[in-house]
Amino acid sequence: MNVFDIAGRAMSAQLVRLNATASNMANAGAVTGSEKQAYRAIRPIFRSVTESPGVSTVKVESVVTTDAKPVKRHDPNHPLADKDGNVWEAAVDSSTELVDMLEASRMYQNNVQVLQTAKSLMLDTVRMGK
């Protein structure tokens, strides 16, 4: 594994995280007629990958659904309301999702910077040899 592999894998993991957050944000505020059908936020689970001492990166182990409970709201006029007049809102905290999105995008950008720096250093080294 070299710096390009490490940063590339990290960027790929952050992209999964950004996609999960985007999916959660897209479903925030969605309502349904039953608790079972209500959307629950998803999160990627990361695992550290070490192929040699001092060299490690990250891998997406899986994407799981959170344990958050949907919010029951009494709204008898809603077309999806159950027989008791209740609807369930998606179990998504928009504030948490926004923070997660900012953090993931910053980590992605940090890895882009690592790649740019490594490329620049390699080009400078090549130029020194001429």
Secondary structure, DSSP 4 states (H G I P E B T S, - for coil): --HHHHHHHHHHHHHHHHHHHHHHHHHTT-EESSTTTS-B-EEEEEEEEEEETTEEEEEEEEEEE--PPPEEEE-TTSTT--TTSEEEE-B--HHHHHHHHHHHHHHHHHHHHHHHHHHHHHHHHHHHT-
